[in-house]
Amino acid sequence: MKENGIIKLYRSAVAAIQKAKNLPLLFMRLVLAYGFYTTASMKWQNISGVAEWFGSLGIPMPVFNAYLAALTEAAGVILLTLGLATRLISIPLMITMIVAIVTVHWGNGFEAGNNGFEIPLYYIIMLFVLLVNGAGRISVDYYTDRILKKRTIH
């Protein structure tokens, strides 16, 4: 059976779009890195204030958890930007976002404009995509994996 022109056009468009399939992973990593840069910077500028705030929210061991959150976010900035250990860093970053939703944002509803959980939820979804798919070809992870595969073959 012969394909009509619309089907051929569709298939060629899909083939062309497929060539850019790694760009969304790169863009997600960079957007997340930028978002975590802002929050990590604010935490490091006033870590004692963050620890006090964490304590007022009922977060256990507030000083430890303030440093842990700040360190996790700072590591996320570096690793997501490079695309290095992307799957690994996605897990603690998702946990950080879940804690943020539960302790800060949930009571404000969904909308970001009301300090709701909308943005942290988007971060979790993007981090989950990176956890499942990895960093993509435009990453240190991709090239490290290629080098490791060559070494195991030879």
Stockholm file with secondary structure:
# STOCKHOLM 1.0

chainA/1-154         MKENGIIKLYRSAVAAIQKAKNLPLLFMRLVLAYGFYTTASMKWQNISGVAEWFGSLGIPMPVFNAYLAALTEAAGVILLTLGLATRLISIPLMITMIVAIVTVHWGNGFEAGNNGFEIPLYYIIMLFVLLVNGAGRISVDYYTDRILKKRTIH
#=GR chainA/1-154 SS CCCCHHHHHHHHHHHHHHTTTTHHHHHHHHHHHHHHHHHHHHHHHTHHHHHHHHHHTTCSSHHHHHHHHHHHHHHHHHHHHHTCSHHHHHHHHHHHHHHHIIIIIGGGCSCGGGTCSHHHHHHHHHHHHHHHHCSCSSSHHHHHHHHHHHHHHC
#=GC SS_cons         CCCCHHHHHHHHHHHHHHTTTTHHHHHHHHHHHHHHHHHHHHHHHTHHHHHHHHHHTTCSSHHHHHHHHHHHHHHHHHHHHHTCSHHHHHHHHHHHHHHHIIIIIGGGCSCGGGTCSHHHHHHHHHHHHHHHHCSCSSSHHHHHHHHHHHHHHC
//
